């Protein structure tokens, strides 16, 4: 026998759903609320992303299925098997099985949350290994001036070339040799603000020598000049006259080095009281909201400013296929961390879970009401609170009629 399905929900007079929104407050709720609010925000943002990218795919790739252009369009939406709601035995968190996943850390708020949680666990394990090896760690942040008229794709290309030149420079190599450099984890982050796109990198470096903050200030004095030369060479900045304010600003802000950077400091570095994740989970870089440096691109998909969809499409095109987190060669192996792609992480189901309900026959109704009521998220919420009966009651409230809406 197959898995049990939802007991027939009570009928309703119409299959169109309730006329008053019952899900919107889950998206706009206060950030002090529980995990279900953050999950609802992620799913609402994912739906907004899919809507923007579907329009772009239809316009510019009319000969292709939109979901083949941007996989996020099908993520947690299109079936790959029987659709089931299951609940984690350990955490009582509900999720879907039998749906396609895209595995895009750039395009999908839902996959990004899962992927980054796994990556942060990997970083924690690298820190544990480094501590056992008596290695010190430091955080190096490289950035550069940018303006509202700078296109994202050209900026990213120039940034990557500048970083390559920087790491290949003899001064940089000499300094890394002096500190006993062993390996690094590099994260690419991106915000958009009043000065346009703001890509920057954070590099966690592990090294044998333990340097104080004053020691790193002396190292930085030499490295910031190398970074300036590299940025000039690739066209990120014009030649800087040492007497100008622009030159002073570059030397002050373009390279930041923090000594003795611990696992706790790194994992909490991007914490924000307004993140999209459950309050008890580690904050995730992809879930930052407004700060002085701008907003994360996921916010562009949901905040409703006139140019936001255009900006999000620019972002989606530029980031497609790029790596967000990069471990230096051999570092994972040294730390005993297995290699997994983002796609594998997104599709993986690690928790022991119990079946709550098979929702295959009502999945079309759930999708049809999702935009107005955030139904996908609400089904999971009531599954955690009241199980299969809670799902049936919710669908009844939204107007599900088993005689006309499902086989």
C-alpha positions in Angstrom: 0.0 0.0 0.0 1.1 3.5 -0.7 1.5 6.2 2.0 -1.7 7.4 3.6 -3.3 10.5 2.0 -5.1 13.3 3.7 -8.5 12.3 4.9 -11.1 13.9 2.7 -11.2 17.6 3.8 -14.7 19.0 4.3 -16.2 20.4 1.1 -16.6 24.1 0.4 -18.9 26.0 -1.9 -16.2 27.1 -4.3 -12.8 25.9 -5.5 -11.5 29.5 -5.9 -10.3 29.8 -2.3 -11.2 32.2 0.5 -11.6 35.8 -0.6 -9.6 37.2 2.3 -5.9 36.7 2.5 -4.9 34.4 5.3 -1.2 34.1 4.5 0.1 37.6 4.0 0.7 38.3 7.6 3.2 35.4 7.6 5.4 37.3 5.2 5.1 40.7 6.8 5.3 39.5 10.4 7.7 40.9 13.0 11.2 39.4 12.8 11.0 38.4 16.5 8.5 35.7 15.5 9.3 32.0 15.2 10.9 29.8 12.5 7.7 29.5 10.5 7.8 33.2 9.7 11.3 33.0 8.2 10.4 30.0 6.2 7.3 31.8 4.9 9.5 34.8 3.9 11.9 32.6 2.0 9.1 30.9 0.1 7.4 34.2 -0.7 10.7 35.6 -1.9 11.3 32.4 -4.0 7.9 32.9 -5.6 8.7 36.5 -6.4 12.1 35.5 -7.8 10.5 32.8 -10.0 7.9 35.4 -11.3 10.6 37.9 -12.3 12.9 35.3 -14.0 10.0 33.6 -15.8 9.2 36.9 -17.5 12.8 37.3 -18.4 13.1 33.8 -19.8 9.9 34.1 -21.9 11.1 37.4 -23.3 14.7 36.5 -24.2 14.5 32.7 -24.6 11.1 32.1 -26.3 12.3 28.8 -27.7 13.1 27.3 -24.3 11.1 26.3 -21.3 11.5 29.0 -18.6 12.5 26.3 -16.0 15.4 25.2 -18.3 16.7 28.8 -18.3 16.3 29.4 -14.6 15.9 26.2 -12.5 14.5 28.2 -9.5 11.2 28.5 -11.5 10.6 24.8 -10.9 12.1 24.6 -7.4 9.8 23.3 -4.7 7.0 23.7 -7.2 7.2 21.0 -9.9 6.8 17.4 -8.9 9.5 14.8 -9.3 7.5 12.0 -7.4 4.6 11.7 -5.0 4.5 14.9 -3.0 4.7 14.3 0.7 4.8 16.4 3.8 7.2 14.9 6.3 8.3 16.1 9.8 11.7 15.8 11.3 11.8 13.5 14.3 14.5 15.5 16.0 13.4 19.1 15.3 9.7 18.8 14.5 10.3 20.8 11.3 8.2 19.9 8.4 9.3 19.9 4.7 8.3 18.5 1.3 9.5 15.4 -0.4 9.0 14.7 -4.1 9.5 18.2 -5.4 12.3 19.4 -7.7 15.1 21.5 -6.2 17.3 23.9 -8.1 20.4 24.0 -5.8 21.1 27.7 -6.6 22.6 29.6 -3.8 22.3 32.8 -5.8 18.8 32.6 -7.3 16.8 30.6 -4.6 16.2 31.8 -1.1 15.0 28.3 0.0 18.0 26.4 -1.5 20.4 29.1 -0.3 19.3 28.7 3.3 19.9 24.9 3.2 23.2 25.1 1.3 24.7 27.8 3.5 23.7 26.0 6.6 25.7 23.0 5.4 28.6 25.2 4.3 28.7 26.8 7.7 28.9 23.4 9.3 31.8 22.6 7.0 33.6 25.9 8.0 33.0 25.0 11.7 34.7 21.6 11.1 37.6 23.3 9.4 38.0 25.6 12.4 38.0 22.6 14.7 40.7 21.0 12.6 42.8 24.2 12.5 42.5 24.5 16.3 43.7 20.9 16.7 46.7 21.7 14.5 47.4 24.8 16.6 46.8 27.1 13.6 45.8 30.8 13.9 43.2 32.4 11.7 42.5 35.9 10.3 39.8 37.4 8.2 40.8 39.4 5.1 38.1 41.5 3.3 38.9 43.0 -0.1 36.7 45.6 -1.7 36.9 48.6 -4.1 35.1 51.8 -5.1 32.0 51.4 -7.3 29.3 53.7 -8.7 25.7 53.5 -9.6 26.4 53.2 -13.3 28.7 50.2 -13.0 27.3 47.0 -14.5 27.5 43.9 -12.3 29.0 41.5 -14.8 32.0 43.8 -15.8 32.6 44.5 -12.1 32.7 40.8 -11.2 35.1 40.0 -14.1 37.5 42.8 -13.1 37.2 41.8 -9.4 38.2 38.2 -10.2 41.1 39.3 -12.3 42.3 41.8 -9.6 42.1 39.0 -7.0 44.1 36.7 -9.2 46.8 39.3 -9.7 46.8 40.1 -6.0 47.4 36.5 -4.9 50.1 36.0 -7.6 52.0 39.1 -6.6 55.4 38.4 -5.2 54.8 40.7 -2.1 51.6 38.8 -1.3 53.3 35.5 -1.7 56.2 36.6 0.5 53.8 37.8 3.3 51.8 34.6 3.2 55.1 32.6 3.4 56.1 34.6 6.5 52.9 33.9 8.3 53.0 30.2 7.5 49.9 30.2 5.3 48.1 26.8 5.1 44.8 27.4 3.4 41.7 29.6 3.2 38.0 29.8 2.7 36.8 32.6 0.4 33.2 33.9 0.4 31.9 36.1 -2.4 29.2 38.5 -1.1 27.1 41.0 -3.0 24.8 43.9 -2.0 23.1 46.7 -3.8 22.8 50.2 -2.5 23.0 53.9 -3.3 26.4 53.4 -5.0 25.2 50.5 -7.1 26.5 46.9 -6.9 28.9 46.2 -4.1 30.7 42.8 -4.6 33.4 42.0 -2.0 35.2 39.0 -0.7 35.9 37.6 2.8 38.9 35.3 3.1 39.4 33.2 6.2 43.1 32.4 6.2 44.6 29.7 8.4 48.3 30.1 9.2 51.0 28.7 11.6 52.2 32.0 12.9 50.0 33.8 15.5 50.0 37.5 14.6 48.6 40.3 16.8 46.4 43.0 15.3 49.4 45.3 15.3 51.4 42.7 13.4 48.6 42.5 10.8 48.5 46.3 10.5 52.2 46.2 9.3 51.4 43.4 6.8 48.4 45.3 5.6 50.5 48.4 5.0 52.3 46.5 2.2 49.3 44.5 0.9 47.0 47.4 0.5 49.5 49.0 -1.9 49.6 45.7 -3.9 45.7 45.6 -4.0 45.7 49.2 -5.3 48.1 48.3 -8.1 46.0 45.3 -9.0 42.7 47.3 -9.0 44.3 49.9 -11.3 45.7 47.3 -13.7 42.3 45.7 -14.4 40.4 49.1 -14.5 38.5 48.9 -11.2 40.0 52.2 -10.3 41.9 55.0 -12.0 45.4 55.9 -11.0 45.2 57.4 -7.6 47.1 60.5 -6.7 48.3 59.9 -3.1 47.2 63.4 -2.1 43.5 63.0 -3.0 40.6 62.0 -0.8 39.8 59.1 -3.1 43.3 57.7 -2.5 42.9 58.2 1.3 39.5 56.4 1.2 40.9 53.5 -0.8 43.8 53.0 1.6 41.5 53.2 4.6 38.6 50.9 3.4 39.7 48.6 0.6 41.5 46.0 2.7 40.5 45.0 6.2 42.4 42.4 8.2 41.2 41.1 11.6 43.5 39.0 13.7 42.6 35.8 15.7 39.2 35.5 13.9 37.4 32.6 15.7 34.7 30.3 14.4 32.1 32.0 16.6 33.0 35.5 15.2 32.8 34.2 11.6 29.5 32.4 12.0 28.0 35.4 13.7 29.6 38.0 11.5 26.6 38.3 9.2 24.0 38.0 11.9 21.2 40.4 11.6 18.1 40.9 13.7 16.1 41.0 10.4 17.4 37.9 8.8 15.2 35.5 6.9 16.1 32.4 8.9 14.9 30.9 12.2 16.1 33.0 15.1 17.9 30.0 16.7 19.8 29.1 13.5 23.1 30.6 12.4 22.6 33.8 10.4 23.3 33.4 6.7 25.1 35.8 4.5 22.4 35.6 1.8 19.7 36.8 4.1 21.0 40.3 5.0 18.5 43.0 4.8 19.1 46.8 4.6 22.3 48.1 6.0 24.4 51.1 5.2 26.0 49.1 2.4 22.6 48.3 0.8 20.3 45.3 0.5 20.9 41.7 -0.6 19.5 41.0 -4.1 16.8 38.8 -2.7 15.3 42.0 -1.3 15.2 43.4 -4.8 12.7 40.6 -5.7 10.3 41.5 -3.0 10.5 45.2 -1.9 8.6 46.6 -5.0 10.7 49.5 -6.2 10.2 50.2 -9.9 13.7 49.2 -11.1 14.1 46.2 -8.8 13.0 43.5 -11.3 15.5 44.8 -13.8 18.2 44.9 -11.2 17.4 41.4 -10.1 17.6 40.0 -13.6 21.0 41.7 -14.1 22.1 40.0 -10.8 20.7 36.6 -11.8 22.4 36.6 -15.2 25.8 37.8 -13.8 25.9 35.3 -10.9 24.7 32.2 -12.8 27.4 29.5 -12.5 29.6 31.3 -10.0 30.9 29.8 -6.8 29.8 31.6 -3.6 32.1 29.7 -1.2 35.5 28.4 -2.3 37.9 26.3 -0.2 41.5 26.3 -1.2 42.7 23.1 -2.8 43.2 20.3 -0.3 41.8 22.1 2.7 38.6 20.1 3.0 40.6 16.8 2.7 42.9 17.9 5.5 40.0 18.7 7.7 38.1 15.5 6.8 35.2 17.3 5.1 33.5 15.5 2.2 33.0 17.2 -1.1 29.3 18.0 -1.9 28.0 20.2 -4.7 25.3 22.8 -3.9 22.8 20.8 -5.9 23.6 17.7 -3.9 23.1 19.6 -0.6 19.8 21.1 -1.8 18.4 17.7 -2.8 19.7 15.9 0.3 17.3 14.9 3.2 19.5 14.3 6.2 16.9 14.2 9.0 15.0 11.1 10.0 11.5 12.1 9.2 7.9 10.8 9.6 5.2 11.0 7.0 2.5 13.5 7.9 0.5 13.4 4.7 0.6 12.7 1.0 -0.5 15.9 -0.7 0.0 14.8 -4.3 -3.7 15.1 -5.2 -4.0 18.6 -3.7 -0.7 19.9 -4.9 -2.3 21.8 -7.8 -4.7 23.6 -5.4 -1.8 24.4 -3.1 0.1 26.0 -6.0 -3.0 27.8 -7.3 -3.5 29.5 -3.9 0.1 30.1 -3.0 0.5 33.6 -4.4 -2.4 35.0 -2.4 -2.0 32.9 0.8 1.6 31.6 0.8 0.0 28.1 1.0 3.1 26.1 0.6 4.6 27.6 3.8 1.3 27.5 5.7 0.8 23.8 4.9 4.2 23.1 6.6 3.3 25.3 9.5 0.0 23.6 10.3 1.6 20.2 9.7 4.1 21.0 12.6 1.3 22.1 14.9 -1.6 19.8 14.1 -0.4 17.2 11.6 -2.6 15.8 8.9 -5.8 17.2 10.4 -4.3 20.7 10.4 -3.6 20.5 6.7 -7.1 19.3 5.9 -8.6 22.2 8.0 -6.3 24.8 6.3 -7.3 23.6 2.8 -10.9 23.6 3.7 -10.5 27.2 5.0 -8.9 28.2 1.7 -11.8 26.7 -0.3 -10.6 23.3 -1.3 -13.4 21.1 -2.7 -12.5 17.4 -2.9 -15.2 16.8 -5.5 -13.9 19.3 -8.0 -10.4 20.2 -7.1 -8.7 16.7 -7.0 -9.1 13.3 -8.6 
